[in-house]
Amino acid sequence: MSIYEYSATNIRGEEISLADFEGKVLVVVNTASKCGFTPQFEGLEGLYNDLEAKGLVILGFPCNQFGSQDPGADGQIEEFCQLNYGVSFPMFSKIDVNGSKAHPLFKYLKKEARGVLGSESIKWNFTKFLINRDGEVVKRYASTDKPEGMRADIEKLL
């Protein structure tokens, strides 16, 4: 299995197959608009701007499961991300990343790259997954890992 077997609804309500990103290096991240880690949007956007031409795509998935820190509707989230952080990378519709209603993509990501002490569950907003050009999950980064700290790993895959 690879990430390309999944699809998700983008923030504008369109179903997107992740196969559309085949051959790209991906960073998949669960985001939130009202979190202490929200400024990571700036770092993610910086990576995207610097490395998109080389094949990097960042996919943002808003989630309201951690402290209710993304309570807005998709349109509000999109506007917030663009106005405050200039987000131009693809954003998706709000999802659950844990529990029985977790999006199938995140069930797959969590199984492929476990967290601390082998845990599958996502602990907080801005957990990041790095995927190589073949759609394989390479590494999981914690919320506290800044996007800039991922650059060397990303560049190796590009």
TIRO-2110 file (N, C-alpha, C; in Angstrom, 1 decimal):
// TIRO-2110
0.8, -1.2, 0.0, N, 1, A
0.0, 0.0, 0.0, CA, 1, A
0.9, 1.3, 0.0, C, 1, A
0.3, 2.3, -0.5, N, 2, A
1.0, 3.6, -0.5, CA, 2, A
-0.1, 4.7, -0.3, C, 2, A
0.4, 5.9, 0.0, N, 3, A
-0.5, 7.0, 0.2, CA, 3, A
-1.4, 7.3, -1.0, C, 3, A
-0.9, 6.9, -2.2, N, 4, A
-1.7, 7.2, -3.4, CA, 4, A
-3.0, 6.4, -3.5, C, 4, A
-3.2, 5.5, -2.6, N, 5, A
-4.5, 4.8, -2.7, CA, 5, A
-5.6, 5.5, -1.9, C, 5, A
-5.3, 6.7, -1.3, N, 6, A
-6.3, 7.4, -0.6, CA, 6, A
-6.7, 8.7, -1.3, C, 6, A
-7.9, 9.2, -0.9, N, 7, A
-8.3, 10.5, -1.4, CA, 7, A
-8.9, 11.3, -0.2, C, 7, A
-9.0, 12.6, -0.4, N, 8, A
-9.6, 13.4, 0.7, CA, 8, A
-10.3, 14.6, 0.0, C, 8, A
-11.1, 15.2, 0.8, N, 9, A
-11.9, 16.4, 0.3, CA, 9, A
-11.0, 17.6, 0.6, C, 9, A
-10.8, 18.5, -0.4, N, 10, A
-10.0, 19.7, -0.2, CA, 10, A
-10.9, 20.7, 0.5, C, 10, A
-10.3, 21.8, 0.9, N, 11, A
-11.0, 22.8, 1.7, CA, 11, A
-12.1, 23.5, 1.0, C, 11, A
-12.2, 23.3, -0.3, N, 12, A
-13.2, 23.9, -1.2, CA, 12, A
-14.3, 22.8, -1.5, C, 12, A
-14.2, 21.6, -0.9, N, 13, A
-15.2, 20.6, -1.1, CA, 13, A
-15.0, 19.7, -2.3, C, 13, A
-13.8, 19.7, -2.9, N, 14, A
-13.6, 18.8, -4.1, CA, 14, A
-12.8, 17.6, -3.6, C, 14, A
-13.2, 16.4, -4.1, N, 15, A
-12.5, 15.2, -3.8, CA, 15, A
-11.2, 15.1, -4.6, C, 15, A
-10.1, 14.9, -3.9, N, 16, A
-8.8, 14.9, -4.5, CA, 16, A
-8.2, 13.5, -4.2, C, 16, A
-7.7, 12.9, -5.3, N, 17, A
-7.0, 11.6, -5.1, CA, 17, A
-5.5, 12.0, -4.8, C, 17, A
-5.0, 11.3, -3.8, N, 18, A
-3.6, 11.6, -3.5, CA, 18, A
-2.6, 11.0, -4.6, C, 18, A
-3.2, 10.2, -5.5, N, 19, A
-2.4, 9.8, -6.7, CA, 19, A
-2.1, 11.0, -7.5, C, 19, A
-2.8, 12.1, -7.4, N, 20, A
-2.5, 13.3, -8.1, CA, 20, A
-1.1, 13.9, -7.7, C, 20, A
-0.6, 13.5, -6.6, N, 21, A
0.7, 13.9, -6.1, CA, 21, A
1.8, 12.9, -6.3, C, 21, A
1.5, 11.9, -7.1, N, 22, A
2.5, 10.8, -7.3, CA, 22, A
3.8, 11.4, -7.9, C, 22, A
4.9, 10.9, -7.3, N, 23, A
6.2, 11.4, -7.8, CA, 23, A
6.7, 12.6, -7.0, C, 23, A
5.9, 13.1, -6.1, N, 24, A
6.3, 14.3, -5.3, CA, 24, A
6.7, 13.8, -3.9, C, 24, A
7.5, 14.7, -3.3, N, 25, A
7.8, 14.4, -1.9, CA, 25, A
6.7, 15.2, -1.1, C, 25, A
6.1, 14.5, -0.1, N, 26, A
5.0, 15.1, 0.6, CA, 26, A
5.2, 15.3, 2.0, C, 26, A
4.7, 16.4, 2.6, N, 27, A
4.6, 16.5, 4.0, CA, 27, A
3.1, 16.7, 4.3, C, 27, A
2.6, 15.7, 5.1, N, 28, A
1.2, 15.7, 5.5, CA, 28, A
1.1, 16.2, 7.0, C, 28, A
0.3, 17.2, 7.3, N, 29, A
0.3, 17.7, 8.6, CA, 29, A
-1.1, 18.0, 9.1, C, 29, A
-1.4, 17.7, 10.3, N, 30, A
-2.7, 18.1, 10.9, CA, 30, A
-2.5, 19.4, 11.5, C, 30, A
-3.4, 20.4, 11.1, N, 31, A
-3.2, 21.8, 11.5, CA, 31, A
-4.3, 22.2, 12.4, C, 31, A
-4.1, 23.4, 13.0, N, 32, A
-5.2, 24.1, 13.8, CA, 32, A
-4.9, 25.6, 13.8, C, 32, A
-5.9, 26.4, 13.8, N, 33, A
-5.8, 27.8, 13.7, CA, 33, A
-5.6, 28.5, 15.0, C, 33, A
-5.9, 27.9, 16.1, N, 34, A
-5.8, 28.6, 17.4, CA, 34, A
-4.9, 27.8, 18.4, C, 34, A
-3.8, 27.4, 17.9, N, 35, A
-2.9, 26.6, 18.7, CA, 35, A
-1.6, 27.3, 18.9, C, 35, A
-0.9, 26.9, 20.0, N, 36, A
0.5, 27.5, 20.2, CA, 36, A
1.4, 27.2, 19.1, C, 36, A
1.1, 26.1, 18.3, N, 37, A
2.0, 25.7, 17.2, CA, 37, A
1.5, 26.3, 15.9, C, 37, A
0.4, 27.1, 15.9, N, 38, A
-0.1, 27.7, 14.6, CA, 38, A
0.9, 28.4, 13.8, C, 38, A
1.9, 29.2, 14.5, N, 39, A
2.9, 29.9, 13.7, CA, 39, A
3.8, 28.9, 12.8, C, 39, A
3.6, 27.6, 13.0, N, 40, A
4.4, 26.7, 12.1, CA, 40, A
3.9, 26.8, 10.7, C, 40, A
2.7, 27.4, 10.5, N, 41, A
2.2, 27.6, 9.1, CA, 41, A
3.3, 28.4, 8.4, C, 41, A
3.9, 29.4, 9.0, N, 42, A
4.9, 30.2, 8.4, CA, 42, A
6.1, 29.4, 7.9, C, 42, A
6.5, 28.5, 8.8, N, 43, A
7.7, 27.6, 8.4, CA, 43, A
7.3, 26.6, 7.3, C, 43, A
6.1, 26.1, 7.4, N, 44, A
5.6, 25.2, 6.3, CA, 44, A
5.5, 25.9, 5.0, C, 44, A
5.0, 27.1, 5.0, N, 45, A
4.9, 27.9, 3.8, CA, 45, A
6.2, 28.2, 3.2, C, 45, A
7.2, 28.5, 4.1, N, 46, A
8.5, 28.8, 3.7, CA, 46, A
9.2, 27.6, 3.0, C, 46, A
9.0, 26.4, 3.6, N, 47, A
9.5, 25.2, 2.9, CA, 47, A
8.9, 25.0, 1.6, C, 47, A
7.6, 25.2, 1.5, N, 48, A
6.8, 25.0, 0.3, CA, 48, A
7.3, 26.0, -0.8, C, 48, A
7.5, 27.2, -0.4, N, 49, A
7.9, 28.2, -1.4, CA, 49, A
9.3, 27.9, -1.9, C, 49, A
10.2, 27.5, -1.0, N, 50, A
11.6, 27.2, -1.4, CA, 50, A
11.8, 25.9, -2.2, C, 50, A
10.9, 24.9, -1.9, N, 51, A
11.2, 23.6, -2.5, CA, 51, A
10.1, 23.0, -3.4, C, 51, A
9.1, 23.8, -3.6, N, 52, A
8.0, 23.3, -4.5, CA, 52, A
8.5, 23.0, -5.9, C, 52, A
9.4, 23.9, -6.4, N, 53, A
9.9, 23.7, -7.8, CA, 53, A
10.7, 22.4, -7.9, C, 53, A
11.2, 21.9, -6.8, N, 54, A
12.0, 20.7, -6.8, CA, 54, A
11.2, 19.4, -6.5, C, 54, A
9.9, 19.7, -6.2, N, 55, A
9.0, 18.5, -6.1, CA, 55, A
8.3, 18.3, -4.7, C, 55, A
8.4, 19.3, -3.8, N, 56, A
7.8, 19.2, -2.5, CA, 56, A
6.3, 19.7, -2.6, C, 56, A
5.4, 19.0, -1.9, N, 57, A
4.1, 19.4, -1.7, CA, 57, A
3.7, 19.2, -0.3, C, 57, A
3.2, 20.2, 0.3, N, 58, A
2.7, 20.2, 1.7, CA, 58, A
1.2, 20.1, 1.7, C, 58, A
0.6, 19.1, 2.4, N, 59, A
-0.8, 18.9, 2.5, CA, 59, A
-1.3, 19.2, 3.9, C, 59, A
-2.1, 20.2, 4.1, N, 60, A
-2.6, 20.6, 5.4, CA, 60, A
-4.0, 20.0, 5.7, C, 60, A
-4.2, 19.4, 6.8, N, 61, A
-5.5, 18.8, 7.2, CA, 61, A
-5.9, 19.4, 8.6, C, 61, A
-6.8, 20.4, 8.6, N, 62, A
-7.3, 21.0, 9.8, CA, 62, A
-8.0, 19.9, 10.7, C, 62, A
-7.8, 20.0, 12.0, N, 63, A
-8.4, 19.1, 12.9, CA, 63, A
-8.8, 19.8, 14.2, C, 63, A
-9.9, 19.5, 14.7, N, 64, A
-10.4, 20.2, 15.9, CA, 64, A
-10.4, 19.3, 17.1, C, 64, A
-9.6, 18.2, 17.1, N, 65, A
-9.7, 17.2, 18.2, CA, 65, A
-8.8, 17.5, 19.4, C, 65, A
-8.0, 18.5, 19.2, N, 66, A
-7.0, 18.8, 20.3, CA, 66, A
-7.3, 20.2, 20.9, C, 66, A
-8.0, 20.2, 22.0, N, 67, A
-8.3, 21.5, 22.7, CA, 67, A
-9.3, 22.3, 21.9, C, 67, A
-10.1, 21.7, 21.0, N, 68, A
-11.0, 22.5, 20.1, CA, 68, A
-10.3, 23.7, 19.5, C, 68, A
-9.2, 23.6, 19.0, N, 69, A
-8.4, 24.7, 18.5, CA, 69, A
-8.5, 25.0, 17.0, C, 69, A
-9.5, 24.4, 16.4, N, 70, A
-9.8, 24.7, 15.0, CA, 70, A
-11.4, 24.6, 14.8, C, 70, A
-12.1, 25.4, 15.6, N, 71, A
-13.6, 25.3, 15.6, CA, 71, A
-14.3, 25.8, 14.3, C, 71, A
-13.6, 26.6, 13.5, N, 72, A
-14.3, 27.3, 12.4, CA, 72, A
-14.7, 26.3, 11.3, C, 72, A
-15.5, 26.8, 10.4, N, 73, A
-15.8, 26.1, 9.1, CA, 73, A
-14.7, 26.2, 8.2, C, 73, A
-14.7, 25.3, 7.2, N, 74, A
-13.6, 25.2, 6.2, CA, 74, A
-13.3, 26.6, 5.6, C, 74, A
-14.3, 27.3, 5.2, N, 75, A
-14.0, 28.7, 4.6, CA, 75, A
-13.3, 29.6, 5.5, C, 75, A
-13.7, 29.6, 6.8, N, 76, A
-13.0, 30.4, 7.8, CA, 76, A
-11.6, 30.0, 8.0, C, 76, A
-11.4, 28.7, 8.0, N, 77, A
-10.0, 28.2, 8.2, CA, 77, A
-9.1, 28.6, 7.0, C, 77, A
-9.7, 28.4, 5.8, N, 78, A
-8.9, 28.8, 4.6, CA, 78, A
-8.6, 30.3, 4.6, C, 78, A
-9.5, 31.1, 4.9, N, 79, A
-9.3, 32.6, 5.0, CA, 79, A
-8.2, 32.9, 6.1, C, 79, A
-8.3, 32.3, 7.2, N, 80, A
-7.4, 32.5, 8.3, CA, 80, A
-6.0, 32.2, 7.8, C, 80, A
-5.8, 31.0, 7.2, N, 81, A
-4.5, 30.6, 6.8, CA, 81, A
-3.9, 31.5, 5.7, C, 81, A
-4.7, 31.9, 4.8, N, 82, A
-4.2, 32.8, 3.7, CA, 82, A
-3.9, 34.2, 4.3, C, 82, A
-4.8, 34.8, 5.1, N, 83, A
-4.6, 36.1, 5.6, CA, 83, A
-3.4, 36.2, 6.5, C, 83, A
-3.3, 35.3, 7.4, N, 84, A
-2.3, 35.4, 8.5, CA, 84, A
-1.0, 34.8, 8.2, C, 84, A
-1.0, 33.8, 7.3, N, 85, A
0.3, 33.1, 7.0, CA, 85, A
0.6, 32.9, 5.5, C, 85, A
-0.3, 33.5, 4.6, N, 86, A
0.0, 33.4, 3.2, CA, 86, A
0.0, 32.0, 2.7, C, 86, A
-0.7, 31.1, 3.3, N, 87, A
-0.7, 29.7, 3.0, CA, 87, A
-1.1, 29.5, 1.5, C, 87, A
-0.3, 28.9, 0.7, N, 88, A
-0.6, 28.6, -0.7, CA, 88, A
-0.5, 27.1, -1.0, C, 88, A
-0.1, 26.3, 0.0, N, 89, A
0.0, 24.9, -0.3, CA, 89, A
-1.5, 24.3, -0.1, C, 89, A
-1.7, 23.1, -0.6, N, 90, A
-3.1, 22.6, -0.6, CA, 90, A
-3.6, 22.3, 0.9, C, 90, A
-4.8, 22.8, 1.2, N, 91, A
-5.4, 22.6, 2.4, CA, 91, A
-6.7, 21.8, 2.2, C, 91, A
-7.0, 20.9, 3.1, N, 92, A
-8.1, 20.0, 3.0, CA, 92, A
-9.2, 20.3, 4.0, C, 92, A
-10.3, 19.7, 3.8, N, 93, A
-11.4, 19.9, 4.7, CA, 93, A
-11.1, 19.3, 6.1, C, 93, A
-11.7, 19.9, 7.1, N, 94, A
-11.4, 19.5, 8.5, CA, 94, A
-11.8, 18.0, 8.7, C, 94, A
-10.9, 17.3, 9.4, N, 95, A
-11.0, 15.8, 9.6, CA, 95, A
-10.7, 15.5, 11.1, C, 95, A
-11.0, 14.2, 11.4, N, 96, A
-10.5, 13.7, 12.7, CA, 96, A
-9.2, 12.8, 12.3, C, 96, A
-8.2, 12.9, 13.2, N, 97, A
-7.0, 12.1, 13.0, CA, 97, A
-6.9, 10.9, 14.0, C, 97, A
-7.7, 10.9, 15.0, N, 98, A
-7.7, 9.8, 16.0, CA, 98, A
-9.2, 9.4, 16.2, C, 98, A
-9.3, 8.2, 16.8, N, 99, A
-10.6, 7.7, 17.1, CA, 99, A
-11.3, 6.9, 16.0, C, 99, A
-12.5, 6.6, 16.3, N, 100, A
-13.3, 5.7, 15.3, CA, 100, A
-13.6, 6.5, 14.0, C, 100, A
-13.6, 7.8, 14.1, N, 101, A
-14.0, 8.6, 12.9, CA, 101, A
-12.7, 9.2, 12.2, C, 101, A
-11.5, 8.7, 12.6, N, 102, A
-10.3, 9.1, 12.0, CA, 102, A
-10.3, 8.9, 10.5, C, 102, A
-9.8, 9.9, 9.7, N, 103, A
-9.7, 9.7, 8.3, CA, 103, A
-8.8, 8.5, 7.9, C, 103, A
-9.2, 7.7, 6.9, N, 104, A
-8.4, 6.6, 6.5, CA, 104, A
-7.0, 6.9, 6.2, C, 104, A
-6.7, 8.1, 5.6, N, 105, A
-5.3, 8.5, 5.4, CA, 105, A
-4.5, 8.5, 6.6, C, 105, A
-5.1, 9.1, 7.7, N, 106, A
-4.4, 9.2, 8.9, CA, 106, A
-4.2, 7.9, 9.7, C, 106, A
-5.2, 7.0, 9.5, N, 107, A
-5.1, 5.7, 10.1, CA, 107, A
-3.8, 5.0, 9.4, C, 107, A
-3.7, 5.2, 8.1, N, 108, A
-2.6, 4.6, 7.4, CA, 108, A
-1.3, 5.2, 7.9, C, 108, A
-1.2, 6.6, 7.9, N, 109, A
0.0, 7.3, 8.3, CA, 109, A
0.5, 6.8, 9.7, C, 109, A
-0.5, 6.8, 10.6, N, 110, A
-0.1, 6.4, 12.0, CA, 110, A
0.4, 5.0, 12.1, C, 110, A
-0.1, 4.1, 11.3, N, 111, A
0.4, 2.7, 11.3, CA, 111, A
1.8, 2.6, 10.7, C, 111, A
2.0, 3.4, 9.7, N, 112, A
3.3, 3.3, 9.0, CA, 112, A
4.4, 4.0, 9.8, C, 112, A
4.1, 5.1, 10.5, N, 113, A
5.1, 5.8, 11.3, CA, 113, A
4.6, 6.1, 12.7, C, 113, A
5.0, 5.2, 13.6, N, 114, A
4.5, 5.4, 14.9, CA, 114, A
5.2, 6.5, 15.7, C, 114, A
4.5, 7.0, 16.7, N, 115, A
5.1, 8.0, 17.5, CA, 115, A
5.9, 7.5, 18.6, C, 115, A
6.1, 8.3, 19.7, N, 116, A
6.9, 8.0, 20.8, CA, 116, A
6.4, 6.7, 21.5, C, 116, A
7.4, 5.9, 21.8, N, 117, A
7.1, 4.6, 22.5, CA, 117, A
6.2, 3.7, 21.6, C, 117, A
6.2, 3.9, 20.3, N, 118, A
5.4, 3.0, 19.4, CA, 118, A
4.0, 3.3, 19.3, C, 118, A
3.6, 4.5, 19.9, N, 119, A
2.2, 4.9, 19.9, CA, 119, A
1.7, 5.2, 18.5, C, 119, A
0.5, 4.8, 18.2, N, 120, A
-0.1, 5.2, 16.9, CA, 120, A
-0.8, 6.5, 17.0, C, 120, A
-1.4, 6.8, 18.1, N, 121, A
-2.2, 8.0, 18.1, CA, 121, A
-1.4, 9.3, 18.0, C, 121, A
-2.1, 10.3, 17.4, N, 122, A
-1.5, 11.6, 17.3, CA, 122, A
-1.7, 12.3, 18.6, C, 122, A
-0.7, 12.9, 19.1, N, 123, A
-0.8, 13.6, 20.4, CA, 123, A
-1.3, 15.0, 20.4, C, 123, A
-1.1, 15.7, 19.3, N, 124, A
-1.5, 17.1, 19.2, CA, 124, A
-1.4, 17.6, 17.8, C, 124, A
-1.8, 18.9, 17.6, N, 125, A
-1.8, 19.6, 16.3, CA, 125, A
-0.3, 19.7, 15.8, C, 125, A
-0.3, 19.7, 14.5, N, 126, A
1.0, 19.9, 13.8, CA, 126, A
2.0, 18.7, 13.9, C, 126, A
1.4, 17.5, 14.0, N, 127, A
2.2, 16.3, 13.8, CA, 127, A
2.4, 16.2, 12.3, C, 127, A
3.6, 15.9, 11.9, N, 128, A
4.0, 16.0, 10.4, CA, 128, A
4.5, 14.6, 10.0, C, 128, A
4.1, 14.2, 8.8, N, 129, A
4.6, 13.0, 8.2, CA, 129, A
5.3, 13.3, 6.9, C, 129, A
6.5, 12.7, 6.7, N, 130, A
7.2, 12.9, 5.5, CA, 130, A
7.1, 11.7, 4.6, C, 130, A
6.7, 11.9, 3.3, N, 131, A
6.4, 10.8, 2.4, CA, 131, A
7.4, 10.9, 1.2, C, 131, A
8.0, 9.8, 0.8, N, 132, A
8.9, 9.9, -0.4, CA, 132, A
8.2, 9.9, -1.7, C, 132, A
8.9, 10.0, -2.8, N, 133, A
8.3, 10.1, -4.1, CA, 133, A
7.5, 8.8, -4.5, C, 133, A
7.8, 7.7, -3.8, N, 134, A
7.1, 6.5, -4.1, CA, 134, A
5.8, 6.3, -3.2, C, 134, A
5.5, 7.3, -2.5, N, 135, A
4.3, 7.3, -1.6, CA, 135, A
4.4, 6.5, -0.3, C, 135, A
5.7, 6.3, 0.1, N, 136, A
6.0, 5.6, 1.3, CA, 136, A
6.3, 6.6, 2.4, C, 136, A
5.7, 6.3, 3.6, N, 137, A
5.9, 7.1, 4.8, CA, 137, A
7.4, 6.9, 5.3, C, 137, A
8.1, 8.0, 5.4, N, 138, A
9.5, 7.9, 5.7, CA, 138, A
9.7, 8.2, 7.2, C, 138, A
9.0, 9.2, 7.7, N, 139, A
9.3, 9.7, 9.1, CA, 139, A
8.1, 10.5, 9.6, C, 139, A
8.0, 10.4, 10.9, N, 140, A
7.0, 11.2, 11.6, CA, 140, A
7.7, 12.2, 12.5, C, 140, A
7.1, 13.4, 12.5, N, 141, A
7.7, 14.5, 13.3, CA, 141, A
6.6, 15.0, 14.3, C, 141, A
7.1, 15.2, 15.6, N, 142, A
6.2, 15.7, 16.6, CA, 142, A
5.8, 17.2, 16.4, C, 142, A
4.7, 17.6, 17.1, N, 143, A
4.3, 18.9, 17.1, CA, 143, A
5.4, 19.9, 17.4, C, 143, A
6.3, 19.5, 18.3, N, 144, A
7.4, 20.4, 18.7, CA, 144, A
8.5, 20.5, 17.7, C, 144, A
8.5, 19.6, 16.7, N, 145, A
9.5, 19.7, 15.6, CA, 145, A
9.1, 20.8, 14.6, C, 145, A
10.0, 21.8, 14.5, N, 146, A
9.7, 22.9, 13.7, CA, 146, A
9.9, 22.5, 12.2, C, 146, A
9.1, 23.1, 11.3, N, 147, A
9.2, 22.7, 9.9, CA, 147, A
10.7, 22.9, 9.3, C, 147, A
11.4, 23.9, 9.8, N, 148, A
12.7, 24.2, 9.3, CA, 148, A
13.7, 23.0, 9.7, C, 148, A
13.4, 22.3, 10.7, N, 149, A
14.1, 21.2, 11.2, CA, 149, A
14.0, 19.9, 10.3, C, 149, A
13.0, 20.0, 9.4, N, 150, A
12.7, 18.9, 8.5, CA, 150, A
13.4, 19.1, 7.1, C, 150, A
14.0, 20.3, 6.9, N, 151, A
14.5, 20.6, 5.6, CA, 151, A
15.6, 19.6, 5.1, C, 151, A
16.5, 19.2, 5.9, N, 152, A
17.6, 18.3, 5.5, CA, 152, A
17.0, 17.0, 5.0, C, 152, A
16.0, 16.4, 5.8, N, 153, A
15.4, 15.2, 5.4, CA, 153, A
14.6, 15.3, 4.1, C, 153, A
13.9, 16.4, 4.0, N, 154, A
13.2, 16.7, 2.7, CA, 154, A
14.1, 16.8, 1.5, C, 154, A
15.2, 17.5, 1.7, N, 155, A
16.1, 17.7, 0.6, CA, 155, A
16.8, 16.4, 0.1, C, 155, A
17.0, 15.5, 1.1, N, 156, A
17.5, 14.2, 0.7, CA, 156, A
16.6, 13.4, -0.2, C, 156, A
15.3, 13.6, 0.0, N, 157, A
14.3, 12.9, -0.8, CA, 157, A
14.1, 13.6, -2.2, C, 157, A
14.4, 14.9, -2.2, N, 158, A
14.1, 15.6, -3.5, CA, 158, A
15.2, 15.3, -4.5, C, 158, A
END
